[in-house]
Amino acid sequence: MLERIMANRDKGRKADYGILSNTDKKIYSQLKGAIDSIHEEIGHGEDRWDLAERYLRI
């Protein structure tokens, strides 16, 4: 799911673009919640996919 989100962002799309099935929505929500929680702990806001890209990409 993370690779899918990053691919969307590479194409200039919203992180959740094309995430339509209930299963995918659930996985997306769980991943987003985990990332938002980490960002909250380090003093950043929600929906900071730009930071997630920095931390999680190889």
N, C-alpha and C positions, 0 to 999 in steps of 0.2 A: 504494500500500500504506500509506503514511503517513497519508493521509486516512482510510482504512478503520480504521486503528488508533485515530486520534483520535476518529472517530465512535463506535467501541466504547467508548472511555473516557468520552465525553460521556454515554453511556447507562448508565454504571456497570458496564460489562462489562470483563472482562479484555482486554488488548490483542490477544491472539490468538484471540478469540472468532470462530467461524465460518470460520477459516482451515483448510480441510480438504484441498484438493487438494495434491498433491506440489509442483506449481509454486508455489502460494501459500505453502506451508510453506518452500520454499527462499528465496523472495524475503523473507519475514518474517525468516527466520534471518539472511540477509545484512544486512538493515536493522538488526535488533537488534544484531548483532555490531558494525556500524559505530558505532551510537549508544553501545553499551557501551564501545567502545574510546575514544571521545571523552570519555565521562564518567570513565573511568579516568585519562586524561591530566590532567583538571582536578580530580581528587581525589574523585570521587563513585563510588558503587557501581553494580552492575548493576541492570537493570530499573527505571531511574529515568525512567519515561515522563512523570512530572510535570515533570521538568526539560526533557525533549525537547519537551513542549508549549510551554513558555515560550520556548525558543530557536527553534523551527521554525514556530510559528504566526504568521500575518500579523495 
